[in-house]
Amino acid sequence: MRKRNRKKLHGTVEKVIKPNYPSATEKAQIGIQEADHLYREIRVDNEFTNEAGEKTSLKPGAEVDIVVEADSDATTKKPE
């Protein structure tokens, strides 16, 4: 099994964006506190699945965690 390096970031759902046409999916705009000012917001499909397998969506103001993962061979050790 490959080792994975990860970092957890914290964010807040700033708003939910309704689609322009019915076949498109709703988006959740998330503000990431630890990110640089110009790169603080991301938008993701607002469709998730809970433990019971039911479809769910995020609400504005929800606190979320964002996990960034990479294989250990895709990273380098930082000098001390």
C-alpha positions in Angstrom: 0.0 0.0 0.0 1.3 3.4 -0.9 1.8 6.1 1.7 -0.1 9.3 1.2 0.8 12.7 2.5 -2.2 14.9 3.5 -3.1 18.3 4.7 -6.5 19.2 6.2 -7.9 22.8 5.5 -10.9 24.4 7.1 -13.6 26.2 5.2 -17.1 27.6 5.3 -19.8 27.3 2.7 -20.3 30.9 1.6 -23.2 30.4 -0.8 -25.1 27.8 -2.8 -25.3 28.6 -6.5 -28.4 27.4 -8.4 -27.8 26.0 -11.9 -28.7 28.1 -15.0 -30.4 25.2 -16.6 -32.2 22.1 -15.1 -29.7 19.4 -16.2 -26.7 21.2 -14.5 -25.8 20.6 -10.8 -26.0 23.1 -8.0 -22.6 24.3 -6.7 -21.4 25.1 -3.2 -18.9 28.0 -3.0 -16.4 27.3 -0.1 -14.1 29.9 1.5 -10.9 28.3 2.7 -9.4 30.2 5.7 -5.8 29.1 5.3 -5.6 29.9 1.5 -4.1 33.1 0.0 -6.5 35.9 -0.5 -6.9 35.5 -4.3 -7.3 31.7 -4.1 -9.6 31.5 -1.1 -12.8 30.3 -2.8 -13.5 27.0 -4.6 -16.7 25.7 -6.1 -17.7 22.1 -6.0 -20.8 20.2 -7.0 -23.2 20.4 -4.1 -24.0 16.7 -4.1 -22.8 14.4 -1.3 -23.7 11.0 0.1 -24.2 10.3 3.8 -23.4 7.1 5.8 -26.9 5.6 4.8 -26.2 6.2 1.1 -28.7 9.0 0.8 -28.0 12.1 -1.3 -27.4 15.3 0.7 -26.2 18.9 0.0 -24.4 21.6 2.0 -26.1 24.6 3.5 -24.7 28.1 3.5 -22.7 28.7 6.6 -21.7 25.0 7.0 -18.2 24.4 8.4 -16.3 21.9 6.2 -12.9 20.2 6.0 -11.0 20.0 2.8 -8.4 17.3 2.5 -5.5 17.5 0.0 -3.7 14.2 -0.5 -0.7 13.1 -2.6 1.3 9.9 -2.9 4.5 10.2 -0.9 6.6 9.8 -4.1 4.9 12.9 -5.5 6.2 15.1 -2.6 9.6 16.2 -1.4 10.9 16.6 2.1 11.3 20.2 3.2 14.7 21.3 4.4 15.0 22.1 8.1 
